[in-house]
Amino acid sequence: MRAGSFLDDHVRLSASRGREHFVTMRRRIRPSGKVRAARELTARAREIAAMKGRPA
């Protein structure tokens, strides 16, 4: 499963387990911040966090 598809699903989820996976994904991608794909994924995760009313 690619991370983008998880984010697509996460938009519709509200379960705490989905939240845990979301937090883990963001924490693990952070060290790769210089890689363009990682920056794009981080930006997308930030948008979804904002949509769900969560801190970016």
Buried (B, 14 or more C-beta within 10 A) or exposed (E): EEBEEBBEEBEEBEEEEBBEBBEEBBEEBEEEEEEEEBEEBBEBBBEBBEEEEEEE
